[in-house]
């Protein structure tokens, strides 16, 4: 008989009422990915205060594989990320990341997705305002890379000209090739030209340079780079579009967080 008592590093993604006293808990771990477990106990149960969204630590489980049943036995919480429950932007950003993990099933790479998500929550906890927003940009771009859907931001998909380092030209994202076109080549992509005007405006060279830096430079170096409000806005809109394109569906967290995220 397989061992039924197990433990794993975990982050709580969501907690929902199940019946009168119990709760259905969505969890992500580096070895199991996203999974669900039942938390038993009424309002006075100590476990209910421990098993809260975004709490991180070592979770103890009782699993009956034959019945496809998992119960939470205990949770040794290492971090509560308190500001994610009091700051509306941080809460919405964490919910966005959680929804992406759930809908993509951790992009098939449980350990790396857990690492990215854990680092993102820690970063949110330690930052404020604009820094939190740029942290969300970096998380989304890295996660799109984990999905294997990151477009090349360095060169034009048509003529191979460098675009991330051009002083003022930048590039336009072309949806049907998942790549960027330089200013000279953009008109040749009639579908891309129409799409760019309606859904994905061209990114400036400084925005493209920032995305490339996220891929190639040390995280500490990128965190110290300046990003203008204009760059932040165009990158945010582009990455929201790109992640929903990757999922093939709308994200509920972007709908509920409209005007905040």
Secondary structure as a PSIPRED ss2 file (coil, helix, strand):
# PSIPRED VFORMAT (PSIPRED V4.0)

   1 X C   1.000  0.000  0.000
   2 X C   1.000  0.000  0.000
   3 X C   1.000  0.000  0.000
   4 X C   1.000  0.000  0.000
   5 X E   0.000  0.000  1.000
   6 X E   0.000  0.000  1.000
   7 X E   0.000  0.000  1.000
   8 X E   0.000  0.000  1.000
   9 X E   0.000  0.000  1.000
  10 X E   0.000  0.000  1.000
  11 X E   0.000  0.000  1.000
  12 X E   0.000  0.000  1.000
  13 X E   0.000  0.000  1.000
  14 X E   0.000  0.000  1.000
  15 X E   0.000  0.000  1.000
  16 X E   0.000  0.000  1.000
  17 X E   0.000  0.000  1.000
  18 X E   0.000  0.000  1.000
  19 X C   1.000  0.000  0.000
  20 X C   1.000  0.000  0.000
  21 X C   1.000  0.000  0.000
  22 X E   0.000  0.000  1.000
  23 X E   0.000  0.000  1.000
  24 X E   0.000  0.000  1.000
  25 X E   0.000  0.000  1.000
  26 X E   0.000  0.000  1.000
  27 X E   0.000  0.000  1.000
  28 X E   0.000  0.000  1.000
  29 X E   0.000  0.000  1.000
  30 X C   1.000  0.000  0.000
  31 X C   1.000  0.000  0.000
  32 X C   1.000  0.000  0.000
  33 X E   0.000  0.000  1.000
  34 X E   0.000  0.000  1.000
  35 X E   0.000  0.000  1.000
  36 X E   0.000  0.000  1.000
  37 X E   0.000  0.000  1.000
  38 X E   0.000  0.000  1.000
  39 X E   0.000  0.000  1.000
  40 X C   1.000  0.000  0.000
  41 X C   1.000  0.000  0.000
  42 X C   1.000  0.000  0.000
  43 X C   1.000  0.000  0.000
  44 X C   1.000  0.000  0.000
  45 X C   1.000  0.000  0.000
  46 X H   0.000  1.000  0.000
  47 X H   0.000  1.000  0.000
  48 X H   0.000  1.000  0.000
  49 X H   0.000  1.000  0.000
  50 X H   0.000  1.000  0.000
  51 X C   1.000  0.000  0.000
  52 X C   1.000  0.000  0.000
  53 X C   1.000  0.000  0.000
  54 X C   1.000  0.000  0.000
  55 X C   1.000  0.000  0.000
  56 X E   0.000  0.000  1.000
  57 X E   0.000  0.000  1.000
  58 X E   0.000  0.000  1.000
  59 X E   0.000  0.000  1.000
  60 X E   0.000  0.000  1.000
  61 X E   0.000  0.000  1.000
  62 X E   0.000  0.000  1.000
  63 X E   0.000  0.000  1.000
  64 X E   0.000  0.000  1.000
  65 X C   1.000  0.000  0.000
  66 X C   1.000  0.000  0.000
  67 X C   1.000  0.000  0.000
  68 X C   1.000  0.000  0.000
  69 X E   0.000  0.000  1.000
  70 X E   0.000  0.000  1.000
  71 X E   0.000  0.000  1.000
  72 X E   0.000  0.000  1.000
  73 X E   0.000  0.000  1.000
  74 X E   0.000  0.000  1.000
  75 X E   0.000  0.000  1.000
  76 X E   0.000  0.000  1.000
  77 X E   0.000  0.000  1.000
  78 X E   0.000  0.000  1.000
  79 X E   0.000  0.000  1.000
  80 X C   1.000  0.000  0.000
  81 X C   1.000  0.000  0.000
  82 X H   0.000  1.000  0.000
  83 X H   0.000  1.000  0.000
  84 X H   0.000  1.000  0.000
  85 X H   0.000  1.000  0.000
  86 X C   1.000  0.000  0.000
  87 X C   1.000  0.000  0.000
  88 X H   0.000  1.000  0.000
  89 X H   0.000  1.000  0.000
  90 X H   0.000  1.000  0.000
  91 X H   0.000  1.000  0.000
  92 X H   0.000  1.000  0.000
  93 X H   0.000  1.000  0.000
  94 X H   0.000  1.000  0.000
  95 X H   0.000  1.000  0.000
  96 X H   0.000  1.000  0.000
  97 X H   0.000  1.000  0.000
  98 X H   0.000  1.000  0.000
  99 X H   0.000  1.000  0.000
 100 X H   0.000  1.000  0.000
 101 X H   0.000  1.000  0.000
 102 X H   0.000  1.000  0.000
 103 X H   0.000  1.000  0.000
 104 X H   0.000  1.000  0.000
 105 X H   0.000  1.000  0.000
 106 X H   0.000  1.000  0.000
 107 X H   0.000  1.000  0.000
 108 X H   0.000  1.000  0.000
 109 X C   1.000  0.000  0.000
 110 X H   0.000  1.000  0.000
 111 X H   0.000  1.000  0.000
 112 X H   0.000  1.000  0.000
 113 X H   0.000  1.000  0.000
 114 X H   0.000  1.000  0.000
 115 X H   0.000  1.000  0.000
 116 X H   0.000  1.000  0.000
 117 X H   0.000  1.000  0.000
 118 X H   0.000  1.000  0.000
 119 X H   0.000  1.000  0.000
 120 X H   0.000  1.000  0.000
 121 X H   0.000  1.000  0.000
 122 X H   0.000  1.000  0.000
 123 X H   0.000  1.000  0.000
 124 X H   0.000  1.000  0.000
 125 X H   0.000  1.000  0.000
 126 X H   0.000  1.000  0.000
 127 X C   1.000  0.000  0.000
 128 X C   1.000  0.000  0.000
 129 X H   0.000  1.000  0.000
 130 X H   0.000  1.000  0.000
 131 X H   0.000  1.000  0.000
 132 X H   0.000  1.000  0.000
 133 X H   0.000  1.000  0.000
 134 X H   0.000  1.000  0.000
 135 X H   0.000  1.000  0.000
 136 X H   0.000  1.000  0.000
 137 X H   0.000  1.000  0.000
 138 X H   0.000  1.000  0.000
 139 X H   0.000  1.000  0.000
 140 X H   0.000  1.000  0.000
 141 X H   0.000  1.000  0.000
 142 X H   0.000  1.000  0.000
 143 X H   0.000  1.000  0.000
 144 X H   0.000  1.000  0.000
 145 X H   0.000  1.000  0.000
 146 X H   0.000  1.000  0.000
 147 X C   1.000  0.000  0.000
 148 X C   1.000  0.000  0.000
 149 X C   1.000  0.000  0.000
 150 X C   1.000  0.000  0.000
 151 X C   1.000  0.000  0.000
 152 X C   1.000  0.000  0.000
 153 X C   1.000  0.000  0.000
 154 X C   1.000  0.000  0.000
 155 X E   0.000  0.000  1.000
 156 X C   1.000  0.000  0.000
 157 X C   1.000  0.000  0.000
 158 X C   1.000  0.000  0.000
 159 X C   1.000  0.000  0.000
 160 X C   1.000  0.000  0.000
 161 X C   1.000  0.000  0.000
 162 X E   0.000  0.000  1.000
 163 X C   1.000  0.000  0.000
 164 X C   1.000  0.000  0.000
 165 X C   1.000  0.000  0.000
 166 X C   1.000  0.000  0.000
 167 X C   1.000  0.000  0.000
 168 X C   1.000  0.000  0.000
 169 X C   1.000  0.000  0.000
 170 X C   1.000  0.000  0.000
 171 X E   0.000  0.000  1.000
 172 X E   0.000  0.000  1.000
 173 X E   0.000  0.000  1.000
 174 X E   0.000  0.000  1.000
 175 X H   0.000  1.000  0.000
 176 X H   0.000  1.000  0.000
 177 X H   0.000  1.000  0.000
 178 X C   1.000  0.000  0.000
 179 X E   0.000  0.000  1.000
 180 X E   0.000  0.000  1.000
 181 X E   0.000  0.000  1.000
 182 X C   1.000  0.000  0.000
 183 X H   0.000  1.000  0.000
 184 X H   0.000  1.000  0.000
 185 X H   0.000  1.000  0.000
 186 X H   0.000  1.000  0.000
 187 X C   1.000  0.000  0.000
 188 X C   1.000  0.000  0.000
 189 X C   1.000  0.000  0.000
 190 X H   0.000  1.000  0.000
 191 X H   0.000  1.000  0.000
 192 X H   0.000  1.000  0.000
 193 X H   0.000  1.000  0.000
 194 X H   0.000  1.000  0.000
 195 X H   0.000  1.000  0.000
 196 X H   0.000  1.000  0.000
 197 X H   0.000  1.000  0.000
 198 X H   0.000  1.000  0.000
 199 X C   1.000  0.000  0.000
 200 X C   1.000  0.000  0.000
 201 X C   1.000  0.000  0.000
 202 X C   1.000  0.000  0.000
 203 X E   0.000  0.000  1.000
 204 X C   1.000  0.000  0.000
 205 X H   0.000  1.000  0.000
 206 X H   0.000  1.000  0.000
 207 X H   0.000  1.000  0.000
 208 X H   0.000  1.000  0.000
 209 X H   0.000  1.000  0.000
 210 X H   0.000  1.000  0.000
 211 X H   0.000  1.000  0.000
 212 X H   0.000  1.000  0.000
 213 X H   0.000  1.000  0.000
 214 X H   0.000  1.000  0.000
 215 X H   0.000  1.000  0.000
 216 X H   0.000  1.000  0.000
 217 X C   1.000  0.000  0.000
 218 X C   1.000  0.000  0.000
 219 X H   0.000  1.000  0.000
 220 X H   0.000  1.000  0.000
 221 X H   0.000  1.000  0.000
 222 X H   0.000  1.000  0.000
 223 X H   0.000  1.000  0.000
 224 X C   1.000  0.000  0.000
 225 X C   1.000  0.000  0.000
 226 X C   1.000  0.000  0.000
 227 X C   1.000  0.000  0.000
 228 X C   1.000  0.000  0.000
 229 X H   0.000  1.000  0.000
 230 X H   0.000  1.000  0.000
 231 X H   0.000  1.000  0.000
 232 X H   0.000  1.000  0.000
 233 X H   0.000  1.000  0.000
 234 X H   0.000  1.000  0.000
 235 X H   0.000  1.000  0.000
 236 X H   0.000  1.000  0.000
 237 X H   0.000  1.000  0.000
 238 X H   0.000  1.000  0.000
 239 X H   0.000  1.000  0.000
 240 X H   0.000  1.000  0.000
 241 X H   0.000  1.000  0.000
 242 X H   0.000  1.000  0.000
 243 X H   0.000  1.000  0.000
 244 X H   0.000  1.000  0.000
 245 X H   0.000  1.000  0.000
 246 X H   0.000  1.000  0.000
 247 X H   0.000  1.000  0.000
 248 X C   1.000  0.000  0.000
 249 X C   1.000  0.000  0.000
 250 X C   1.000  0.000  0.000
 251 X C   1.000  0.000  0.000
 252 X H   0.000  1.000  0.000
 253 X H   0.000  1.000  0.000
 254 X H   0.000  1.000  0.000
 255 X H   0.000  1.000  0.000
 256 X H   0.000  1.000  0.000
 257 X C   1.000  0.000  0.000
 258 X C   1.000  0.000  0.000
 259 X C   1.000  0.000  0.000
 260 X C   1.000  0.000  0.000
 261 X C   1.000  0.000  0.000
